[in-house]
Amino acid sequence: MNLFGFKKTLNNAVSSDRRKTFLLAAMVASNLMLVLYTIFKSEIVILQPPELFETAKITKKNATQNYYTTWALAIAELVGNASPSNIEFVKDQIQMLATSDLYASISAGIDKEVQKIKDDQVAQRFEARGVSFEPETDKLFVYGKLIGIGIMGNEASHEFTYEIRLAINFYRVKLIAMRGYSGRPMTLDRMQEKEATEERLKKNQKPEDKGNQK
């Protein structure tokens, strides 16, 4: 479990946390209001949530791609800007958005990371560089730079990716899968390229090298 992506002990929250958490809270609230308003409706709903520059269309079980993209970015920025001052809020929002199956599988890992953040007084900020969608897997990749801030104000950064899958359930956004890892997005193309490289290395491996591995 590496949802928050901490690598070193850091200190203090960053100022952008409040804006990111307020944004997601507003989106969750607007999402709930949409459900209440459309509880007896089945037609397409057209709306424009915060920081969405194009109109989004939502039905009971689906939405336009820009709506998913906006939510994926908001979730990644919320988790990527976790700190001791907002970590409980982050946890609550993930629990609210996640399906019961997903949260059951990640709750133990999240609890450990939450406790570590509190104990070590670590903080980080996530600067998104882009969002991409892979239709073959329904995965959204939010990638960018994860920056840790040390106790003396020094910063350490590395490339980081949040891999997210979302669904619409009765007009509500649900988080059905999420993981975070260092590096660029592990798309199908990259995974196939990696597998092909590993296969070539195995074929080119010398017989004596194979014997040494036994």
N, C-alpha and C positions, 0 to 999 in steps of 0.2 A: 504493500500500500504506500503510495507516494503522491497523494493527492495535492498536498501543499507545496512539495518540491524543495523543502529546506535541505541544505547541504552542510551549513556551518552554523554555529551559535551566533546570533545577531542580537540587536537591541533596538527597542522603541518602534512605535508605529510610524508610518509615513502619512503626510497630510492628505494625500489623495484618497485614503481609505474611506472617509466620510462620504465623499461624493459617489464613490462606487457602490457603497452599501445602500445609500439613499436611493440610487437609481434602481437597484434590484428590488428594493422594498416597494418602490412606486410601481414597478412592472408586475410584481406579485399581486399588489392591491388591485391594479387595473385588470389583471387576469381574473381575479375573484369576482369583481364587479361585472365583468363580461359574462361569466357563468350565470350569475344571478339574473342578469338581464335577459339572457337567451335560454333560460332553462326549458321553456316550452317551444323553442324555435328550432328549425332544422335547416333554414336557408343559410346562404353564405353571409358572413359578417365581415364588413370592411372597416379597418381601423388603422391608426398610426400610433404605435406605442412610443415611449421616449427614445430619442436618438435613432429612430427609424426614418430614413429620408424618403422612402417610397411607401406607397399604400400597401398594406398587407391584407390578404384575404384568408379567412379562417372558416372552416366548417367543423362539424362535431369531431371529426377524426383526422383532419389534415389542415395544412396551412401552406401558404406560399413560401418559397425558399428563403426570402429575405427576412421573414419572421423568425424562422429557425436560427438563421445566422445572427440576428440581433440578440436573441436569447443566449446563444452559445457564447457570444462575446461578453455579455453581461455576467454570465456565470463564471467564466474564466477570470474575468477581472475581479470579481468578488473573492474567489478562492485565492487568486494570485496576489491579492493585497491583504492577506490575513495578518493579524497582529494580536498581541495579548488583549488589546482594548476592544476588539470586535470579533474575536474568535468564536464566542458563544453565539453571536448573531449569525455568523457564517454557517456554523453547524446547524442552527435552526432552519435557515433558509434552504440548505441542502436537503435536510430531512423533509421539508415541506414540498420541495420540487421533485424529489426522487420517488420512484415507485417503491412499494413496500418490499419487493424482492431485492431491488438494488440496495436499498438502505440496510436491509438485513445482512447483506453480504459485505458491506463496507463499514458498518457502524463501529465495529471493534477497532479497525484500523484508524478511523477518524478520531475515536476517543483517545487513542494513544498519541496521535499527532497533536491533538488539542492540548493534552496534558504536557507534552514536550514544549509546545509553544509557550505555555504559561510558566513552566519551570525554568526554561532557558531565557525567557523574555526576548524572544527572537521576533524579527519583523522582516518584511520583504515587500517589494512592489513588482508588479508585472506590467511590462510595456508591450502591448500587442503590436505585432508587425503585419498581421494578415489573418484572414479567415478563409478556409477553403472547404468545399463539400465534395465528398466522394459518393456518387450515386450508387455504385455497386455495393457499398457496405452501409450506406445511410450514415456515415460518420462525418462529423464536423471537426475540423482541425483548427484550433486557435493557437497560433505560434508567435513567438516573440522573444523578449529578453526578460529573464527573471533576475532581479537585482536584490542582493542582500546588503543590509546596512549594518556595519559593525558598531561596537560600543564607542569607538573613537570617531565615528562618522565615515570611516572608510567603506568603500563599496566593492563588492565582488559580484560579477554577473556571468550568466551562461545562457545559451539557447535553451528554450523550454517549450514544450507543446502540451496543450490540453486537448485530449481526444474525447469527443462528446457525441452521444446519440440522444435525440429528443423525439417525442411523439406528442400528438394531441389527443386528449381523452375528454370528450364532452366539452370542447372549447378550451380546455386547460392544458398548458404546457407541462409535460412530465419528463423528468430526466430518467432515462432508462439505462444509460451506461456512461461512465466517465473514468478517465485515468489521466495521470500526468507523468511525463518523462522528459529527461534531458535530450536535447537535440531537435532535429527537424521532424516534421510529421512522418510517421511510419505508414505511408500510403501503400496500396496494393502494389504499385509499380516498384516502390523502394523495397518492399518485402520480397517480391519476386526476384528483383535484382540481387538482393542479399543471398537468397537461396541459391540462385544460379552461380554466384561467386563461390559460395561454400561448396557447391557440388563440383565446380572446376578444381578447387583446391584439393578435394578428396581424390579426384581422378589423377591429379598430377603428383600426388603424394608418393614418395619413394617407398618400395617394399620394406626397406630396413626401418624407415620411420614408422610404418604401420606396426612392425614387430615391437618397436620400443614402447608403443602405447599400450600393449597388452599387459 
